[in-house]
Amino acid sequence: MKRVIPLFLILFSTTTIIAQERYQELISDEVSVQTLTYTSKDGENLDMDIYLPEYDAETERATIIYVHGGGFRVGQRDSEDIQKFCSELAKYGYVTASISYRLTRKDKEGGFGCDCPAEDKINTFYAAVEDLQDATFFLIQNRFEFGIDPQKIIIAGSSAGAETVLNTAYQPPYCYGLDSGPVSYAGVIGMAGAIPDTTVIYEESAVPSLLFHGTDDNLVPYATAPHHYCKEGSPGYLILHGSYTITQKLDQLEVPYWLHTSCGAGHEMANKPMKEYLNVITDFCYNYVIKGKTESRNTVVEGKQDIAKYQPYNFCEE
């Protein structure tokens, strides 16, 4: 006698087979994009592009906000690489947003190098941090429209954008007027970034961190050194603490991190991870933010470090 399998069992089995794990696997192959103004400052509209996975009914989704690089002088939120990066992350189920922010060093004498006074560099950081906080507030205010979980917001950035997100992430929890209480960023992804002061990282402000950096970065130091390796006494002489130093502080606090070191690599690590290490980024977001992994990780990509120029450590041959 031929056995008849009930239709509901067939449907259940099919659904089980094709079901995807959100944030770990692709859940959609289509993404919608819309551009909105999140604030206006100094006569300029600051916009964000919001990427959403199509046909997704989830109402509380983790969110990734991306901040572009460009030395606070140039750069745009919607370059081809950034569009592809944000779209790919949205296909994993994230809400992603790429923001414009005030380029306060645009057309300024000295740019953002050794002729830019250190005080102006600090003020530039603060202005960008303020803009990123405003973008975060905008998304939280509109969380029901975009299906955002305010407790699962990750910020990511490259170069100047990495300096922005790192200076923003290690702030104490901020109250956005939510019934759920103050909000900390759920994680931060820095691609060739640094901060001027590690004392801002303490028990209440530290968050899980994924930090990409090249040991031979001549603009933003991998460990602790002057910004752009400016000579002491120059207007732009400012000590910055890069990825290696930041993770040392996180290690002391027992806050999980993933330090991704490329030996001998320079400032190209500001953009390379978006193209070549997307799997590392999705792995970090899923395991460290969504699943709450607490074990720190060090990944070293082999290469030849120029010890003569980039003292005082030889991390790559330890």
Buried (B, 14 or more C-beta within 10 A) or exposed (E): EEEEEEEEEEEEEEEEEEEEEBBBEBBBEEBBBEEBEBBEEEEEEBBBBBBBBEEBEEEEBBBBBBBBBBBBBEBEBBBEEBBEBBBBBBBBBBBBBBBBBBBBBBEBEBBBBBBBBBEBBBEBBEBBBBBBBBBBBBBBBEBEEBBBBBBBBBBBBBBBBBBBBBBBBBBEEBEBEEEEEEBBBBBBBBBBBBBBEBEBBBEEBBBBBBBBBBBBBBBBBBBBBBBBBBEEEBBBBBBBBBBBBBBBBBEEBEBBBBBBBBBBBBBEBBBBBBEEBBEBBBBBBBBBBBEEBEEBBEEBBEBEBEBEEBEEBEBBEE
